[in-house]
Amino acid sequence: NHLARTPPAVFLIGAGSSHPQRVVRTRPPMASIASAAAAAAAATGAAGVTRTTRNVAVNVPARHSGGVDASHGQCAPCRGFRTTTTAGSPRRALSVIAFGKKKKGFAELMGGGNEAADAPKVAAAAAAAAAAAAAAVAVAEAERCPCGGRDAQLPYGRCCKPFHKGEGYPEDCVTLMRSRFSGYAKGEGEYVVRTTHPENPIFKSGAKTESGKVVSSLAADVRATCKNVRFYDLEIVSDKASKSDEHLVGFRYKCRVVGQKGFKELAEEKHSELSTFRRGESGEWLFLDGIAGVVNS
């Protein structure tokens, strides 16, 4: 029997070796295979799986062609495998490959490893993130001051609200213009009246019809405007001094009439105005009057 006469031989399998390689084939006796498998199972523990073969094609570094001893297990090609040998010569024995339990890879540890199964979860997470971002933008837009928040796009509480509540006063005409616009948008009619120059025609004599009949005061007119018109998209177009105590500010804006019976909002309107500001008795800037439609829109 050829198998019975063939002495067992050891071959340790390595991968990625830089040594010259040669192929060796073995046909060990069945009894030796069984005993080696039992020894390998004991060595690897209950969790391990032992696999043997009668006819194995393996790559062995050329420098190990004369046989393999215990020191060979320390070289780089062989370090990745557990091996055990049958009893007998330390240089001639049966090769047994012992495989331990597979460990999780990096992708599995991080929750990946199955892209097809994870795709719906990834899509759902992306949709949730997009919805959260859109909600944050909507909140930011709602909190932004109606005047645009100046260059820093400040929220109302840090922009015009302190002026409306008497916690400060604008130092320049552009800031005053912005705060008055926000006053209309926020219904702060008293602030609009307070920042109007006494020489303003409506402030002095009230709002009049073409025939000269007084129909309302400035305060009443401002309150009605705040209630029935929604102001937005203010844009400062020009800012220049006119006289030593006067200043001109040109601006554009959009508005919609609201609260009309049968309508939620009327069509959007675009307006422009050139406003004149004059210093008051205390040196503060006040709105004097405005000319509509003279700023290119």
BELMOQUI-V994388 format. One record per residue. N is the residue number from 0. RES is the residue in one small letter. PHI is phi in degrees with one decimal (NA if undefined). OMEGA is omega in radians with two decimals (none if undefined). D_LAST is the distance of its C-alpha to the last C-alpha in Angstrom with 2 decimals. Layout:
BEGIN
n/res/phi/omega/d_last
N/RES/PHI/OMEGA/D_LAST
N/RES/PHI/OMEGA/D_LAST
END
This chain:
BEGIN
n/res/phi/omega/d_last
0/n/NA/-3.09/105.88
1/h/-63.0/-3.13/103.37
2/l/-63.2/-3.12/101.03
3/a/-68.2/-3.10/103.89
4/r/-82.8/-3.05/104.89
5/t/-76.7/3.13/101.39
6/p/-68.8/3.10/100.95
7/p/-66.2/3.12/97.65
8/a/-133.5/-3.14/95.19
9/v/-96.3/3.00/92.16
10/f/-138.5/3.09/88.78
11/l/-96.4/-3.04/85.73
12/i/-86.8/3.09/82.48
13/g/-122.7/3.13/79.74
14/a/-134.6/3.08/76.25
15/g/72.7/-3.12/74.25
16/s/-72.2/3.07/77.34
17/s/-90.0/3.14/77.41
18/h/-75.0/2.98/81.21
19/p/-59.3/-3.04/82.76
20/q/-113.1/2.92/83.23
21/r/-142.9/-3.08/86.05
22/v/-101.5/3.12/86.61
23/v/-125.2/3.12/89.61
24/r/-115.7/-3.13/90.70
25/t/-124.6/3.04/93.00
26/r/-134.0/-3.07/95.06
27/p/-77.8/3.11/96.29
28/p/-61.7/-3.12/98.90
29/m/-63.0/-3.13/97.58
30/a/-63.6/3.12/99.44
31/s/-65.9/3.11/97.70
32/i/-61.8/-3.11/94.30
33/a/-63.5/-3.12/95.00
34/s/-67.6/3.11/96.27
35/a/-67.2/3.11/93.38
36/a/-62.8/3.12/90.87
37/a/-63.4/3.13/92.51
38/a/-64.0/-3.14/92.38
39/a/-66.2/3.11/88.71
40/a/-61.8/3.10/87.87
41/a/-65.8/-3.10/89.66
42/a/-71.9/-3.07/87.86
43/t/-86.5/3.13/84.34
44/g/89.8/-3.07/84.81
45/a/-63.3/-3.09/84.27
46/a/-76.0/-3.07/80.52
47/g/-82.9/3.11/81.09
48/v/-127.6/-3.11/81.80
49/t/-105.4/3.13/84.50
50/r/-125.5/3.09/84.56
51/t/-125.2/3.12/87.49
52/t/-147.9/3.13/88.27
53/r/-84.0/-3.07/91.44
54/n/-133.4/-3.01/89.99
55/v/-118.3/3.01/87.13
56/a/-99.3/-3.07/85.55
57/v/-128.9/3.06/84.31
58/n/-99.5/-3.13/83.10
59/v/-124.7/3.07/85.25
60/p/-55.3/-3.07/84.83
61/a/-59.7/-3.08/87.66
62/r/-71.7/3.11/88.91
63/h/-101.9/-3.02/89.80
64/s/-65.5/-3.14/91.90
65/g/-82.1/-3.11/95.16
66/g/132.3/-3.09/94.36
67/v/-129.9/3.07/92.04
68/d/-117.1/-3.04/92.87
69/a/-62.4/-3.10/91.02
70/s/-68.7/-3.13/89.27
71/h/-62.9/-3.12/87.43
72/g/-63.5/-3.13/85.25
73/q/-90.9/-3.11/83.59
74/c/-79.2/-3.01/82.08
75/a/-57.9/-3.10/78.37
76/p/-65.8/-3.00/78.89
77/c/-106.3/-3.03/81.05
78/r/-65.4/-3.07/79.43
79/g/-82.1/-3.07/77.20
80/f/-125.9/2.95/80.17
81/r/-91.9/3.13/82.85
82/t/-134.5/3.01/86.29
83/t/-140.8/-3.08/89.79
84/t/-127.1/3.05/93.10
85/t/-78.8/3.11/96.39
86/a/-65.8/-3.14/99.55
87/g/130.3/-3.10/101.45
88/s/-61.6/3.10/100.79
89/p/-68.3/-3.11/97.72
90/r/-103.1/-3.11/96.94
91/r/-135.4/-3.12/97.34
92/a/-157.2/-3.12/95.77
93/l/-82.4/3.10/93.50
94/s/-86.6/3.09/89.70
95/v/-130.1/3.13/87.84
96/i/-96.9/-3.13/84.06
97/a/-108.0/-3.13/83.01
98/f/-104.4/3.08/79.45
99/g/-84.5/3.13/78.10
100/k/-66.5/-3.12/75.42
101/k/-68.4/3.09/72.00
102/k/-92.4/3.12/69.54
103/k/-71.1/3.08/65.87
104/g/-83.6/-3.09/63.54
105/f/-62.1/-3.11/60.37
106/a/-62.5/3.14/58.08
107/e/-68.1/3.12/60.27
108/l/-61.9/-3.13/60.44
109/m/-88.1/3.08/56.62
110/g/91.8/-3.14/56.43
111/g/-104.5/3.09/55.90
112/g/99.3/3.12/58.36
113/n/-137.6/-3.00/57.51
114/e/-62.8/-3.12/54.11
115/a/-64.4/-3.14/54.49
116/a/-71.9/-3.09/55.37
117/d/-82.9/-3.06/52.71
118/a/-55.9/3.11/49.82
119/p/-61.2/3.13/49.01
120/k/-65.3/3.13/49.12
121/v/-63.5/3.13/46.81
122/a/-63.7/3.13/44.32
123/a/-64.8/3.13/44.52
124/a/-64.8/3.12/44.01
125/a/-64.8/3.12/40.95
126/a/-65.0/3.12/39.46
127/a/-64.4/3.12/40.24
128/a/-64.7/3.12/38.65
129/a/-65.0/3.12/35.44
130/a/-64.6/3.12/35.38
131/a/-64.6/3.12/36.01
132/a/-64.8/3.12/33.19
133/a/-63.9/3.11/30.73
134/a/-64.5/3.12/32.05
135/a/-64.1/3.11/31.65
136/v/-64.8/3.13/27.99
137/a/-63.3/3.11/27.46
138/v/-63.8/3.14/29.34
139/a/-61.5/3.12/27.38
140/e/-65.4/-3.13/24.04
141/a/-67.6/-3.11/25.58
142/e/-84.2/-3.10/26.90
143/r/-64.2/-3.12/23.82
144/c/-62.6/-3.14/22.42
145/p/-57.9/3.13/19.46
146/c/-77.9/-3.12/17.66
147/g/104.2/3.10/18.02
148/g/76.0/-3.11/21.34
149/r/59.9/-3.05/20.18
150/d/-65.3/-3.10/21.21
151/a/-86.6/-3.12/24.31
152/q/50.7/-3.07/22.65
153/l/-71.3/3.01/25.26
154/p/-71.2/-3.09/26.48
155/y/-55.9/-3.09/26.04
156/g/-63.8/-3.13/29.66
157/r/-109.8/-3.09/29.22
158/c/-114.8/-3.04/25.81
159/c/-96.0/-3.09/25.04
160/k/-57.1/3.11/28.10
161/p/-56.9/3.09/30.50
162/f/-67.0/-3.12/28.48
163/h/-63.3/-3.08/28.46
164/k/-92.7/3.09/32.20
165/g/75.9/-3.13/33.07
166/e/-92.4/3.14/34.07
167/g/177.9/3.13/32.01
168/y/-143.1/-3.12/29.40
169/p/-60.1/-3.11/26.26
170/e/-90.7/-3.12/27.23
171/d/-135.7/-3.04/23.90
172/c/-70.4/3.12/20.88
173/v/-65.3/3.11/18.44
174/t/-63.3/3.09/21.02
175/l/-64.0/3.11/21.47
176/m/-60.8/3.12/17.81
177/r/-60.9/-3.10/18.03
178/s/-67.0/3.08/21.37
179/r/-68.8/3.09/20.30
180/f/-60.4/3.10/17.52
181/s/-64.8/3.09/20.33
182/g/-61.8/3.05/22.62
183/y/-63.2/-3.09/20.73
184/a/-66.3/-3.09/20.56
185/k/-97.8/3.13/24.27
186/g/75.8/3.12/25.56
187/e/-90.3/-3.07/26.62
188/g/-62.9/-3.13/26.41
189/e/-62.6/3.11/29.16
190/y/-66.8/3.13/27.28
191/v/-60.2/3.13/24.27
192/v/-67.0/-3.09/26.85
193/r/-64.9/-3.11/28.80
194/t/-97.8/3.11/25.94
195/t/-99.7/-3.13/25.12
196/h/-68.6/3.13/26.72
197/p/-59.3/3.14/29.64
198/e/-84.7/3.08/28.27
199/n/-63.1/-3.06/25.27
200/p/-56.2/-3.12/25.91
201/i/-70.8/3.12/25.87
202/f/-62.7/-3.09/27.89
203/k/-75.8/-2.96/30.44
204/s/-120.5/-3.11/30.81
205/g/86.8/3.12/29.09
206/a/-77.3/-3.07/26.60
207/k/-124.3/3.01/27.74
208/t/-81.1/3.12/27.45
209/e/-62.1/3.13/27.00
210/s/-80.1/3.11/30.76
211/g/96.9/-3.14/30.81
212/k/-78.6/3.10/32.28
213/v/-77.0/-3.11/31.54
214/v/-110.5/3.11/30.63
215/s/-165.3/3.06/29.92
216/s/-90.3/3.09/29.82
217/l/-59.6/-3.12/26.98
218/a/-61.5/-3.14/28.62
219/a/-67.4/3.13/28.97
220/d/-64.0/3.13/25.44
221/v/-65.7/3.13/24.13
222/r/-60.1/3.14/26.65
223/a/-65.3/3.13/25.62
224/t/-64.9/3.13/21.93
225/c/-60.4/-3.08/22.96
226/k/-76.5/-2.96/25.25
227/n/-107.4/-3.11/23.16
228/v/-130.5/3.06/19.63
229/r/-103.3/-3.10/18.84
230/f/-104.0/3.11/16.07
231/y/-163.8/3.08/14.92
232/d/55.0/3.06/12.66
233/l/-73.0/3.09/11.92
234/e/-136.6/3.09/10.27
235/i/-79.8/-3.07/11.40
236/v/-103.5/-3.10/9.54
237/s/-145.1/-3.11/12.34
238/d/-154.9/-3.10/15.91
239/k/-153.1/3.12/18.37
240/a/-78.3/3.10/21.45
241/s/-106.3/3.08/21.78
242/k/-133.5/-3.12/25.48
243/s/-62.8/-3.11/28.19
244/d/-117.4/3.10/27.55
245/e/-132.9/-3.10/23.81
246/h/-144.4/-3.13/20.72
247/l/-112.1/3.09/16.96
248/v/-130.4/3.08/14.43
249/g/-100.6/-3.11/10.64
250/f/-152.5/3.03/9.02
251/r/-123.6/3.09/6.76
252/y/-160.2/3.09/9.09
253/k/-122.9/3.11/10.60
254/c/-156.1/3.05/13.81
255/r/-137.9/3.04/16.69
256/v/-79.1/-3.11/19.43
257/v/-123.4/3.06/22.76
258/g/78.1/3.09/26.38
259/q/-77.0/-3.09/26.41
260/k/-60.3/3.13/29.82
261/g/85.5/-3.12/30.14
262/f/-133.9/3.02/26.79
263/k/-76.3/3.07/26.05
264/e/-147.1/3.04/22.27
265/l/-86.6/-3.08/20.14
266/a/-62.8/3.13/17.22
267/e/-65.8/3.08/14.12
268/e/-118.7/3.09/11.46
269/k/-115.9/-3.10/7.82
270/h/-133.6/3.03/7.31
271/s/-141.1/-3.08/6.42
272/e/-156.3/2.99/9.56
273/l/-112.7/-3.07/11.75
274/s/-100.3/3.08/15.07
275/t/-107.4/3.11/18.46
276/f/-116.8/3.14/21.25
277/r/-132.5/-3.14/24.88
278/r/-74.2/3.10/28.03
279/g/-89.5/-3.10/30.50
280/e/-63.0/-3.12/34.26
281/s/-92.5/3.12/34.76
282/g/91.0/-3.14/32.23
283/e/-81.1/3.11/29.66
284/w/-78.1/3.10/25.95
285/l/-136.4/3.11/24.84
286/f/-74.7/-3.14/21.74
287/l/-96.9/3.08/22.31
288/d/-166.1/-3.12/19.49
289/g/-144.9/3.09/15.79
290/i/-116.1/-3.07/13.76
291/a/-79.9/2.99/11.08
292/g/80.7/-3.10/8.10
293/v/-90.6/3.10/8.81
294/v/-97.1/-3.12/6.20
295/n/-61.7/-3.11/3.82
296/s/-111.4/none/0.00
END
